[in-house]
Structure formats: C-alpha cells, structure tokens
C-alpha cells in the first residue's frame, strides 16, 4: 500500500506529469528534448546569419511549430499501419515528382517546387522519407540478407526517384535520396561481396554521371579539388566559408560579431552555409557542442532501431537515423571544404520549411516505433 501511494505521489510531481503525457502521446522525451535544443540553437544562429532579421526567425519558429505538430501526429500512427500504407505513400511521392517535372515552379534555375495555391513545397523532401518506408516494406517480406533479386527491386525503387530529382536539377537531394535507400539495404545485412559489386558499379557509372551533370555542378566538383582556381566564381563559397570557420578559432568572435556573416562576405549564410556562421561566432567549442547533440540524436535513433521487434521497424528506424547522419556529415563536410558543395542544408538549423517538416515527421516515426515496440510481433 505504501509502495502504491509512493508511485501515485511520484506521478503527481511535475516530472511525473510530463512523463505520463509523453507516454500518452507516444513521444520519446530524450529525443524530443534534443531536437528542441538543436532547433533553438538554429534560431539563435539564424538571427545572426540573417542580419538580426527577427521576421525570418519568427517564420522559422512557426515552421518549427508546424514540424513539431507533424511529429506528434505521425507518432500516433502505429508502425503496422505505416507498413500497410508504405506503397501508397511512395507512389504518391513519385506522382508528385512527375508533377514537378511536368508543371513545377522554377526558382534559381531549378524546377523543384509544386505550388498548390495555399502551399508551395518540394516533393523531393517527401521522397526522402517515402523511399526508406517503401524499401523497408519490401525487404520486410523477403528473406534476409537480401539476395540478388531483392537488391535489383530495391535498386529500381531507388533509381527512379533519384533520376527524377537529379533532372530538376537537385544533385544534393538526389544523392541523399539514393543514400537513404542504400542505407536500408546495408541494415538488411547485405554481404561485403555485394557491397563491393555495388561500389564498382557505382564507380563505373561516374563517367556517365559526369556527362549528365550541369556545367555549374561540374564546376563545383572541380572547385572542391582546388577552390583557388576560381576564387571569385565557383570557389568563392567554400573559400569564404573556410575563412569564417578559421577566423572563429576555439572560442569564436561572439554572437552577432562574425565579420564574414555580418558584412555579407559569406553566401547562403542562412541556409547551406549556416554552420560556418556558427563556427565563426562560437568557434570550435560551439561546433563540437552542436555536433555532440547531433550524435546523441543519431545514437538514440539507432538504439530505437536495435530495440525494434520486427524487420520493417528495425530497417526503417535505422534508415531514418543514419540518413540524418548523412545530412549532418555532408553539410559539415561541405562547409569545411572536405566535400564538394552540393546544396544540403544543416538539419533543423538552416532556414527552410519542407525539409524541417519532413525531418520531424521522420522522428515521429521513430517515436512511434519506440513506444509501440512492446505491441509489435516478432
């Protein structure tokens, strides 16, 4: 009786009330807190990167609020229902990509958006989540590790949207979509022999990909190898980004005191290159802190994947977590000059709407898998 009363007392404390509310909403407290912290850091950096434009920060805050709502709503969907809906979600995303190709809005030389009057969005962002869903759905029904037939089917599922997004053109998003599908195959237990074969096939396709790339995309690759060959043209972004990060040193110049950002030397400082603003103003320590929070988010997602009770949930949770890692790795590597510039935003920090909503919806799936794992059949 005393034990029961003490349990009831604990449930009535503020933390107990919060924990009970999170359980009822199928939310994972540590993961949700980490996501909110990253987004809050993003608002702080965005305010400085935008030249103290409070309007942009308010717009981003509204988008984050919508994203959290999307996370909560998706978290209420049981994993088995997601598995049933996966093919239809994938087909819908595919049709939207075809819609972009036929009559999408053009901006900055690319045809990537659909304008429905009341909303303008990028269907390629939806495909980032739809493809892992579809690949996990298919492999759930197959014997693992996947054989040649299964690999061919998944390869087709990956190739079609990758080509459609690449034609927009959006090389960065196309590569991320391809990576999300490849990650599902890796988690499914593909043999090292098959991995080697796929790597060789990928390398053999490099010359074909090179011929299909736009001139500015080729320039980005060449500039990555030697930015100083065109310091005022294709190499300008990465040179200014490296200057910003290097000038920040260990402790940084202080919030709103970054000269590269505040004097507008750094291009795309609110979107793709916002990590350089963080490095300049908060230094190495600031970058390490943010990356550490990212690592926690990824580790938490992988833990959820390891605890999942069926193949679909395990593959999907692992793919969402590792694809998130790819986003962070590519952006940080791009901004620091370790990878070519491919236009990948920093998750939950860069200014943008569709990408944030899609990411948070993905984490809603993770939380659904986590809180429903005891109900899933093996």
C-alpha positions in Angstrom: 0.0 0.0 0.0 2.8 2.4 0.9 4.6 1.5 -2.3 1.4 2.2 -4.3 1.0 5.5 -2.6 4.6 6.5 -3.3 4.1 5.6 -7.0 1.0 7.7 -7.1 2.8 10.6 -5.4 5.6 10.4 -8.0 3.1 10.5 -10.8 1.7 13.7 -9.4 5.0 15.5 -9.4 5.7 17.9 -12.4 8.2 15.5 -14.0 5.9 12.6 -13.5 3.0 14.5 -15.1 5.3 15.3 -18.1 6.5 11.7 -18.4 2.9 10.5 -18.4 1.8 13.0 -21.0 4.8 12.0 -23.2 3.8 8.3 -22.9 0.2 9.0 -23.9 1.3 11.0 -26.9 3.8 8.2 -27.9 6.7 10.7 -27.6 10.3 9.9 -26.6 11.4 12.5 -24.0 15.2 12.5 -24.5 14.9 12.5 -28.3 12.3 15.3 -28.3 14.4 17.4 -26.0 17.5 17.0 -28.1 15.5 18.1 -31.2 14.2 21.2 -29.5 17.7 22.1 -28.3 19.1 21.9 -31.9 16.2 23.9 -33.3 16.7 26.5 -30.6 20.4 26.8 -31.4 19.3 27.1 -35.0 17.1 30.1 -34.2 19.9 31.8 -32.4 22.4 31.3 -35.3 19.7 32.2 -37.9 19.1 35.6 -36.1 22.7 36.5 -36.5 23.1 35.0 -40.0 20.1 36.9 -41.3 21.5 40.2 -40.1 19.3 40.4 -37.0 16.1 39.9 -39.0 13.5 39.0 -36.4 11.0 38.3 -39.1 12.9 35.4 -40.5 13.4 33.9 -37.0 9.6 34.2 -36.4 8.9 32.5 -39.7 11.3 29.7 -38.8 9.7 29.4 -35.4 6.3 29.0 -37.0 7.7 26.3 -39.3 9.2 24.5 -36.3 5.9 24.7 -34.5 4.2 23.1 -37.6 7.0 20.5 -37.7 6.5 19.6 -34.0 2.8 19.2 -34.7 3.7 16.9 -37.7 6.0 14.9 -35.3 3.2 14.5 -32.7 0.6 13.4 -35.3 2.9 10.9 -37.0 3.9 9.5 -33.6 0.3 8.4 -33.1 0.4 6.2 -36.2 1.3 2.6 -35.2 4.2 1.0 -37.2 2.0 -1.7 -38.6 -0.3 0.9 -40.2 2.7 2.7 -41.7 3.8 -0.7 -43.2 0.4 -1.1 -44.8 0.5 2.5 -46.2 4.1 2.5 -47.3 3.5 1.6 -51.0 0.8 4.2 -51.3 2.9 6.9 -49.7 5.8 6.0 -52.1 3.5 6.1 -55.2 2.1 9.5 -54.1 5.5 11.0 -53.7 6.5 9.6 -57.1 3.5 11.1 -58.7 4.3 14.5 -57.1 7.8 14.2 -58.6 6.3 13.7 -62.0 4.1 16.7 -61.3 7.2 18.8 -60.7 8.7 17.6 -64.0 5.5 18.5 -65.9 4.5 21.8 -64.3 6.6 22.6 -61.3 7.6 26.1 -60.3 11.1 27.3 -61.3 13.4 29.1 -58.9 17.1 29.9 -59.1 17.3 27.9 -62.4 15.8 24.7 -61.0 12.3 23.2 -61.3 11.8 21.8 -57.8 8.6 23.1 -56.3 4.9 22.5 -56.6 2.6 25.4 -56.0 -0.9 24.3 -54.9 -2.1 27.9 -54.3 -2.3 27.6 -50.5 1.1 25.9 -50.1 4.4 25.7 -52.0 6.7 22.7 -51.3 9.4 20.4 -52.6 8.1 16.8 -53.3 11.7 15.7 -53.2 11.7 16.3 -49.5 8.8 13.9 -49.1 10.6 11.3 -51.1 13.4 11.3 -48.6 11.0 9.7 -46.1 8.9 7.8 -48.6 11.8 5.8 -50.1 13.0 4.2 -46.8 9.4 3.4 -46.0 9.0 1.6 -49.3 12.3 -0.2 -49.2 11.7 -1.4 -45.6 8.2 -2.5 -46.6 9.6 -4.6 -49.4 12.5 -6.2 -47.6 10.3 -7.0 -44.6 8.6 -9.6 -46.8 11.9 -11.0 -48.2 14.4 -13.4 -46.8 17.4 -11.6 -45.2 20.2 -10.9 -46.0 18.7 -9.8 -49.4 19.6 -11.8 -52.4 20.3 -10.5 -56.0 16.5 -10.3 -56.9 15.7 -8.3 -53.8 18.6 -6.0 -54.5 17.5 -5.4 -58.1 14.0 -4.5 -56.9 15.2 -2.0 -54.3 17.7 -0.6 -56.8 14.8 0.2 -59.1 12.8 1.7 -56.2 15.8 4.0 -55.5 16.9 4.8 -59.1 13.5 6.1 -60.3 13.1 9.0 -57.8 16.9 9.6 -57.8 16.8 10.3 -61.5 13.7 12.4 -61.3 15.2 14.6 -58.6 18.5 14.8 -60.4 16.7 16.1 -63.5 15.2 19.1 -61.6 18.3 19.5 -61.2 19.0 18.9 -57.5 22.1 16.8 -57.2 22.4 17.1 -53.4 18.8 15.9 -52.7 19.2 13.2 -55.3 22.3 11.8 -53.6 20.5 12.0 -50.2 17.5 10.0 -51.6 19.9 7.4 -53.1 21.7 7.2 -49.8 18.5 6.6 -47.8 17.7 3.6 -50.0 21.2 2.2 -49.9 21.2 2.5 -46.1 18.1 0.3 -45.8 20.0 -2.4 -47.9 23.0 -2.1 -45.6 21.0 -2.5 -42.5 19.2 -5.5 -44.0 22.6 -7.3 -44.0 23.9 -7.1 -47.5 27.1 -9.1 -47.8 30.5 -7.5 -48.3 30.7 -9.1 -51.7 27.5 -7.4 -52.8 28.7 -4.1 -51.3 31.9 -4.4 -53.3 30.0 -5.1 -56.5 27.7 -2.1 -56.0 30.6 0.2 -55.3 32.3 -1.0 -58.5 29.1 -0.5 -60.5 28.7 3.0 -58.9 32.2 4.0 -59.9 31.7 2.7 -63.4 28.7 4.9 -63.7 30.8 8.0 -62.7 31.7 9.0 -66.3 28.0 8.8 -67.3 27.0 10.9 -64.4 29.7 13.4 -65.2 28.3 13.8 -68.7 24.8 14.3 -67.4 25.8 16.9 -64.8 25.2 20.6 -65.5 28.2 22.9 -66.0 27.8 24.5 -62.6 27.7 21.1 -61.0 31.0 20.1 -62.7 32.5 23.3 -61.6 31.6 22.5 -58.0 33.4 19.2 -58.2 36.5 20.8 -59.8 36.4 23.7 -57.3 36.3 21.3 -54.4 39.6 19.9 -55.6 41.2 23.3 -55.9 39.0 26.3 -54.9 41.7 28.8 -55.6 41.4 28.3 -59.3 38.3 30.4 -59.3 38.3 32.5 -56.1 35.7 35.0 -57.3 33.5 32.5 -59.0 32.8 28.8 -58.3 35.4 28.7 -55.5 34.0 31.8 -53.7 31.6 30.0 -51.4 34.0 27.5 -50.0 36.9 30.0 -49.6 34.7 32.4 -47.6 33.3 29.5 -45.5 36.8 28.3 -44.6 37.8 31.8 -43.7 34.8 32.2 -41.5 35.4 28.9 -39.6 39.1 29.5 -39.3 38.7 33.0 -38.0 36.4 31.8 -35.3 39.2 29.9 -33.6 38.5 27.9 -30.5 36.0 30.3 -28.7 34.6 32.3 -31.6 34.1 36.0 -32.1 30.8 36.2 -30.2 27.2 36.2 -31.2 26.4 38.7 -33.9 30.1 39.6 -34.2 31.1 37.4 -37.1 32.6 39.6 -39.8 32.1 37.2 -42.7 28.4 36.8 -42.0 27.6 40.4 -40.8 29.5 42.0 -43.7 27.8 39.6 -46.1 31.0 38.0 -47.5 29.6 34.5 -46.8 27.0 33.5 -49.3 23.9 31.4 -48.4 24.7 32.1 -44.7 21.1 31.5 -43.6 20.8 28.2 -45.4 23.5 25.9 -46.7 26.4 27.7 -45.0 24.9 28.5 -41.7 27.4 26.0 -40.0 30.2 28.4 -41.0 28.4 31.2 -39.1 28.3 29.0 -36.0 32.0 28.3 -36.4 32.9 32.0 -36.8 30.8 33.2 -33.9 31.0 30.3 -31.4 34.3 28.7 -32.5 35.4 25.1 -32.3 33.6 24.7 -29.0 30.3 25.8 -30.5 30.6 23.4 -33.4 31.6 20.5 -31.2 28.6 21.1 -28.9 26.2 21.1 -31.8 27.7 18.0 -33.3 27.6 16.3 -30.0 23.8 16.9 -29.8 23.5 15.5 -33.3 25.5 12.4 -32.3 23.1 11.9 -29.3 20.1 12.1 -31.7 21.6 9.6 -34.1 22.6 7.3 -31.3 19.1 7.4 -29.8 17.6 6.6 -33.2 20.0 3.6 -33.6 19.0 2.4 -30.1 15.4 2.5 -31.1 16.2 0.6 -34.2 18.1 -2.1 -32.2 15.1 -2.5 -29.8 12.5 -2.8 -32.6 10.6 -6.0 -32.7 10.2 -6.7 -36.5 12.2 -6.2 -39.7 10.2 -3.3 -41.0 10.5 -1.2 -37.9 14.2 -2.1 -37.5 15.1 -1.2 -41.1 13.0 2.0 -41.1 14.3 3.3 -37.8 17.9 2.6 -38.7 17.5 4.2 -42.1 15.9 7.4 -40.7 18.7 7.7 -38.1 21.6 7.0 -40.5 20.1 9.2 -43.2 20.0 12.0 -40.6 23.7 11.3 -40.0 24.4 11.7 -43.7 22.6 15.1 -43.8 24.8 16.4 -40.9 28.0 14.8 -42.3 27.5 16.1 -45.8 26.7 19.7 -44.7 29.6 19.9 -42.2 32.0 18.4 -44.7 30.8 20.7 -47.5 31.1 23.8 -45.4 34.6 22.9 -44.1 35.9 22.0 -47.6 36.0 18.2 -47.0 33.2 17.5 -49.6 32.0 19.2 -52.7 29.3 21.9 -52.4 26.0 20.0 -53.2 23.4 22.3 -51.5 22.5 20.2 -48.5 21.0 22.2 -45.5 22.1 21.6 -41.9 19.2 19.7 -40.3 16.9 21.8 -38.1 19.3 24.8 -38.2 19.3 26.0 -41.8 16.4 28.2 -42.9 13.7 26.2 -44.7 10.3 24.7 -44.3 9.6 21.4 -46.2 12.9 19.9 -45.1 12.2 20.6 -41.4 8.7 19.2 -41.5 9.9 16.0 -43.3 12.7 15.5 -40.8 10.4 15.9 -37.8 7.8 13.6 -39.3 10.7 11.0 -39.6 11.4 11.4 -35.9 7.7 11.0 -35.2 8.0 7.6 -36.9 11.0 6.8 -34.7 9.0 7.7 -31.6 6.0 5.6 -32.8 8.4 2.6 -33.2 9.9 3.2 -29.7 6.6 3.5 -27.8 4.8 0.7 -29.7 7.7 -1.8 -29.7 6.1 -4.0 -27.0 3.0 -4.4 -29.1 4.8 -5.5 -32.2 5.1 -9.1 -33.2 8.5 -10.6 -33.8 
